[in-house]
């Protein structure tokens, strides 16, 4: 059995735990978009106690602010109504040799972005090996 087949077979055991798409939750309840690393060890939903409809979660290698990330955030803000951006980088990252430095660069890139209507609330965090969140301020 492949990894994909194992994941699909889990759906049959979920039963009523499956969450249908609720059109009322297209706009996240918190007004927050989270940009995080795609590392499978980062349980972003668990980390922030998220439920479906709470936040937009955008993931990529390193949690970096790329052109694609900016486009996703622009849609998140203009169509999804988010007004805050939360960045999560982490220690022991395979994509970044210096996550803290990159996090500062990403926060600055977001704050200077002319394509985003809301750049006043941009916060960045490092997820540590021990599971703590450490905020980095510009």
Secondary structure by P-SEA (a helix, b strand, c coil): ccaaaaaaaaaaaacccccccccccccccccbbbbbbcccccccccccccccccbbbbbcccccccaaaaaaaaaaaccccccbbbbbbbccccccccaaaaaaaaaaaaaaccccccccbbbbbbbcccbbbbbbcc
